[in-house]
């Protein structure tokens, strides 16, 4: 899995983080001041990029955490067949079969943008 390690204090809203071995986009990030016997804590609320589930994380700000490397790519819809569509990557010219999201209205020859991590893809 393509990922890199960083400290919790370096995270920001809108960036990505691995929670429970799932890539998530951070919705909110807050920190609590250090107490008498402990270090400062960070609370992260995030939503899964590919599954949409909400997850939370609470760790010291100096703890290390994994950040996924998610690529944003351009593609062109080649054909639409039921709930699936064929998309051609505009950089590598590779053809990929993707599931059409419920809220998306796509047609052949339309350019789309999608996120890719490993073998997971999502239209945005």
MIDOSE-1310 file (N, C-alpha, C; in nm, 2 decimals, decimal comma, always signed):
residues 124
xxxx	+0,09/-0,12/+0,00/+0,00/+0,00/+0,00/+0,09/+0,12/+0,00; +0,06/+0,22/-0,08/+0,14/+0,34/-0,09/+0,10/+0,43/+0,02; +0,19/+0,45/+0,11/+0,17/+0,54/+0,23/+0,30/+0,59/+0,28; +0,29/+0,70/+0,36/+0,41/+0,75/+0,42/+0,38/+0,78/+0,57
xxxx	+0,48/+0,80/+0,65/+0,46/+0,82/+0,79/+0,48/+0,97/+0,83; +0,40/+1,02/+0,91/+0,41/+1,16/+0,96/+0,36/+1,17/+1,10; +0,38/+1,29/+1,17/+0,34/+1,31/+1,30/+0,19/+1,36/+1,30; +0,12/+1,33/+1,40/-0,02/+1,37/+1,41/-0,03/+1,52/+1,41
xxxx	+0,06/+1,59/+1,47/+0,05/+1,74/+1,47/+0,06/+1,80/+1,33; +0,11/+1,73/+1,23/+0,12/+1,78/+1,09/+0,00/+1,76/+1,01; -0,10/+1,70/+1,06/-0,23/+1,67/+0,99/-0,31/+1,80/+0,98; -0,39/+1,81/+0,87/-0,48/+1,93/+0,85/-0,61/+1,88/+0,80
xxxx	-0,71/+1,97/+0,82/-0,85/+1,94/+0,76/-0,84/+1,93/+0,61; -0,90/+1,83/+0,55/-0,90/+1,82/+0,41/-0,79/+1,73/+0,36; -0,69/+1,69/+0,44/-0,59/+1,60/+0,40/-0,63/+1,45/+0,43; -0,55/+1,36/+0,40/-0,58/+1,22/+0,42/-0,50/+1,15/+0,53
xxxx	-0,56/+1,05/+0,59/-0,50/+0,98/+0,70/-0,55/+0,83/+0,70; -0,46/+0,74/+0,74/-0,50/+0,60/+0,75/-0,56/+0,58/+0,89; -0,69/+0,54/+0,90/-0,75/+0,50/+1,03/-0,81/+0,36/+1,01; -0,77/+0,26/+1,09/-0,81/+0,12/+1,08/-0,78/+0,07/+0,94
xxxx	-0,66/+0,10/+0,89/-0,61/+0,05/+0,76/-0,70/+0,09/+0,65; -0,77/+0,20/+0,66/-0,85/+0,26/+0,56/-0,82/+0,40/+0,53; -0,81/+0,44/+0,41/-0,78/+0,58/+0,37/-0,90/+0,67/+0,40; -0,88/+0,77/+0,48/-0,99/+0,86/+0,52/-0,95/+1,01/+0,50
xxxx	-1,05/+1,09/+0,47/-1,03/+1,24/+0,45/-1,07/+1,30/+0,58; -0,98/+1,39/+0,63/-1,01/+1,46/+0,76/-1,11/+1,56/+0,75; -1,22/+1,55/+0,83/-1,33/+1,65/+0,84/-1,30/+1,75/+0,95; -1,25/+1,71/+1,06/-1,22/+1,80/+1,17/-1,09/+1,76/+1,25
xxxx	-1,02/+1,85/+1,30/-0,90/+1,83/+1,37/-0,89/+1,92/+1,49; -0,88/+1,87/+1,61/-0,87/+1,96/+1,73/-0,76/+1,90/+1,82; -0,70/+1,99/+1,90/-0,60/+1,95/+2,00/-0,64/+2,00/+2,13; -0,60/+1,92/+2,24/-0,62/+1,95/+2,38/-0,49/+1,99/+2,43
xxxx	-0,48/+2,09/+2,52/-0,35/+2,13/+2,58/-0,29/+2,02/+2,67; -0,16/+2,02/+2,68/-0,10/+1,92/+2,77/-0,14/+1,94/+2,91; -0,16/+1,83/+2,98/-0,20/+1,83/+3,12/-0,08/+1,82/+3,21; -0,11/+1,81/+3,34/-0,01/+1,80/+3,44/+0,08/+1,68/+3,42
xxxx	+0,02/+1,56/+3,38/+0,09/+1,44/+3,37/+0,09/+1,38/+3,23; +0,07/+1,46/+3,13/+0,06/+1,40/+2,99/+0,09/+1,50/+2,89; +0,10/+1,45/+2,77/+0,12/+1,54/+2,65/-0,01/+1,58/+2,59; +0,01/+1,68/+2,49/-0,11/+1,73/+2,42/-0,17/+1,61/+2,34
xxxx	-0,30/+1,61/+2,33/-0,37/+1,51/+2,25/-0,44/+1,57/+2,13; -0,45/+1,50/+2,02/-0,52/+1,54/+1,90/-0,64/+1,45/+1,88; -0,75/+1,51/+1,84/-0,87/+1,43/+1,80/-0,90/+1,46/+1,66; -0,91/+1,35/+1,58/-0,93/+1,36/+1,43/-1,06/+1,29/+1,40
xxxx	-1,15/+1,36/+1,33/-1,28/+1,30/+1,28/-1,26/+1,30/+1,13; -1,28/+1,18/+1,07/-1,26/+1,16/+0,93/-1,36/+1,07/+0,87; -1,37/+1,07/+0,74/-1,47/+0,99/+0,66/-1,39/+0,91/+0,56; -1,42/+0,78/+0,55/-1,35/+0,69/+0,45/-1,37/+0,74/+0,31
xxxx	-1,26/+0,75/+0,24/-1,26/+0,79/+0,10/-1,34/+0,70/+0,01; -1,32/+0,57/+0,03/-1,38/+0,47/-0,07/-1,50/+0,41/-0,01; -1,53/+0,41/+0,12/-1,65/+0,34/+0,18/-1,74/+0,44/+0,24; -1,70/+0,57/+0,27/-1,79/+0,67/+0,32/-1,82/+0,65/+0,47
xxxx	-1,76/+0,56/+0,55/-1,78/+0,54/+0,69/-1,71/+0,65/+0,77; -1,77/+0,70/+0,88/-1,71/+0,80/+0,97/-1,62/+0,72/+1,07; -1,50/+0,78/+1,09/-1,41/+0,72/+1,19/-1,34/+0,83/+1,27; -1,30/+0,80/+1,39/-1,23/+0,90/+1,47/-1,10/+0,84/+1,53
xxxx	-1,02/+0,93/+1,57/-0,89/+0,89/+1,62/-0,84/+0,99/+1,72; -0,79/+0,94/+1,83/-0,74/+1,03/+1,94/-0,60/+0,98/+1,98; -0,50/+1,06/+1,96/-0,36/+1,02/+1,99/-0,28/+1,14/+2,03; -0,17/+1,12/+2,10/-0,08/+1,23/+2,13/-0,03/+1,30/+2,00
xxxx	+0,00/+1,43/+2,01/+0,04/+1,50/+1,88/+0,17/+1,46/+1,83; +0,26/+1,40/+1,92/+0,39/+1,36/+1,87/+0,39/+1,22/+1,82; +0,28/+1,15/+1,82/+0,27/+1,01/+1,77/+0,29/+1,01/+1,62; +0,34/+0,90/+1,57/+0,35/+0,88/+1,42/+0,23/+0,81/+1,37
xxxx	+0,19/+0,85/+1,25/+0,07/+0,80/+1,19/+0,09/+0,79/+1,04; +0,02/+0,69/+0,98/+0,04/+0,67/+0,83/-0,05/+0,76/+0,75; +0,00/+0,81/+0,64/-0,08/+0,90/+0,55/-0,08/+0,83/+0,41; -0,19/+0,80/+0,36/-0,20/+0,73/+0,23/-0,16/+0,83/+0,11
xxxx	-0,10/+0,77/+0,01/-0,07/+0,85/-0,11/-0,18/+0,82/-0,21; -0,27/+0,92/-0,23/-0,38/+0,90/-0,32/-0,36/+0,99/-0,44; -0,37/+0,93/-0,56/-0,35/+1,00/-0,68/-0,48/+1,05/-0,74; -0,48/+1,17/-0,79/-0,59/+1,23/-0,86/-0,56/+1,22/-1,01
xxxx	-0,65/+1,15/-1,08/-0,63/+1,12/-1,23/-0,74/+1,17/-1,31; -0,71/+1,19/-1,44/-0,81/+1,22/-1,54/-0,84/+1,10/-1,63; -0,97/+1,09/-1,67/-1,01/+0,98/-1,75/-1,12/+1,02/-1,85; -1,14/+0,94/-1,95/-1,25/+0,96/-2,04/-1,34/+0,84/-2,04
xxxx	-1,47/+0,86/-2,03/-1,56/+0,75/-2,04/-1,57/+0,69/-2,18; -1,54/+0,56/-2,19/-1,54/+0,50/-2,32/-1,68/+0,44/-2,35; -1,74/+0,37/-2,26/-1,87/+0,31/-2,27/-1,94/+0,30/-2,14; -2,07/+0,30/-2,14/-2,15/+0,28/-2,02/-2,24/+0,16/-2,04
xxxx	-2,24/+0,06/-1,94/-2,31/-0,06/-1,95/-2,38/-0,09/-1,82; -2,50/-0,05/-1,80/-2,57/-0,08/-1,68/-2,52/+0,01/-1,57; -2,47/-0,06/-1,46/-2,41/+0,01/-1,34/-2,26/+0,03/-1,36; -2,20/-0,03/-1,47/-2,05/-0,02/-1,49/-2,02/+0,07/-1,61
xxxx	-1,90/+0,12/-1,61/-1,85/+0,20/-1,72/-1,70/+0,17/-1,75; -1,66/+0,18/-1,87/-1,52/+0,17/-1,91/-1,46/+0,31/-1,91; -1,35/+0,33/-1,84/-1,28/+0,46/-1,84/-1,14/+0,44/-1,89; -1,10/+0,53/-1,98/-0,96/+0,52/-2,03/-0,88/+0,63/-1,96
xxxx	-0,77/+0,59/-1,89/-0,68/+0,69/-1,82/-0,62/+0,77/-1,93; -0,62/+0,91/-1,91/-0,57/+1,00/-2,02/-0,42/+1,01/-2,01; -0,35/+0,95/-1,91/-0,20/+0,95/-1,91/-0,14/+0,83/-1,96; -0,20/+0,71/-1,92/-0,14/+0,58/-1,96/-0,22/+0,51/-2,07
xxxx	-0,34/+0,56/-2,10/-0,43/+0,51/-2,20/-0,47/+0,37/-2,16; -0,47/+0,33/-2,03/-0,51/+0,20/-1,98/-0,67/+0,21/-1,97; -0,74/+0,10/-2,00/-0,88/+0,10/-1,98/-0,92/+0,03/-1,85; -1,01/+0,09/-1,77/-1,05/+0,05/-1,64/-1,20/+0,03/-1,63
xxxx	-1,25/-0,07/-1,57/-1,39/-0,08/-1,54/-1,42/-0,03/-1,41; -1,51/+0,07/-1,40/-1,55/+0,13/-1,27/-1,70/+0,12/-1,25; -1,74/+0,12/-1,13/-1,88/+0,13/-1,09/-1,93/+0,27/-1,10; -2,05/+0,30/-1,15/-2,10/+0,43/-1,16/-2,17/+0,47/-1,03
xxxx	-2,13/+0,58/-0,97/-2,20/+0,62/-0,84/-2,34/+0,66/-0,87; -2,43/+0,64/-0,76/-2,57/+0,67/-0,78/-2,60/+0,81/-0,82; -2,52/+0,91/-0,77/-2,55/+1,05/-0,79/-2,48/+1,10/-0,92; -2,41/+1,02/-0,99/-2,34/+1,06/-1,11/-2,42/+1,03/-1,24
xxxx	-2,41/+1,12/-1,33/-2,48/+1,10/-1,46/-2,37/+1,12/-1,57; -2,32/+1,00/-1,62/-2,21/+1,00/-1,71/-2,26/+0,95/-1,85; -2,19/+1,00/-1,95/-2,21/+0,95/-2,09/-2,08/+0,93/-2,16; -2,08/+0,85/-2,26/-1,96/+0,82/-2,34/-1,89/+0,95/-2,39
xxxx	-1,76/+0,95/-2,40/-1,68/+1,06/-2,44/-1,67/+1,18/-2,34; -1,72/+1,16/-2,22/-1,72/+1,26/-2,12/-1,59/+1,24/-2,04; -1,52/+1,36/-2,01/-1,40/+1,35/-1,92/-1,44/+1,36/-1,78; -1,38/+1,27/-1,70/-1,40/+1,27/-1,55/-1,27/+1,27/-1,48
xxxx	-1,29/+1,30/-1,35/-1,17/+1,30/-1,26/-1,20/+1,20/-1,15; -1,09/+1,12/-1,12/-1,11/+1,01/-1,02/-0,99/+1,00/-0,93; -1,01/+0,95/-0,81/-0,91/+0,92/-0,71/-0,86/+0,77/-0,72; -0,73/+0,75/-0,71/-0,69/+0,61/-0,72/-0,58/+0,58/-0,61
xxxx	-0,60/+0,47/-0,54/-0,51/+0,42/-0,44/-0,50/+0,27/-0,45; -0,39/+0,22/-0,48/-0,37/+0,07/-0,51/-0,47/+0,03/-0,62; -0,57/-0,06/-0,59/-0,66/-0,10/-0,69/-0,80/-0,04/-0,66; -0,81/+0,06/-0,57/-0,94/+0,12/-0,54/-0,95/+0,26/-0,62
xxxx	-1,07/+0,28/-0,67/-1,09/+0,40/-0,75/-1,22/+0,46/-0,71; -1,23/+0,59/-0,72/-1,36/+0,66/-0,69/-1,37/+0,79/-0,78; -1,49/+0,80/-0,84/-1,51/+0,92/-0,92/-1,54/+1,04/-0,83; -1,49/+1,15/-0,87/-1,52/+1,27/-0,79/-1,58/+1,38/-0,88
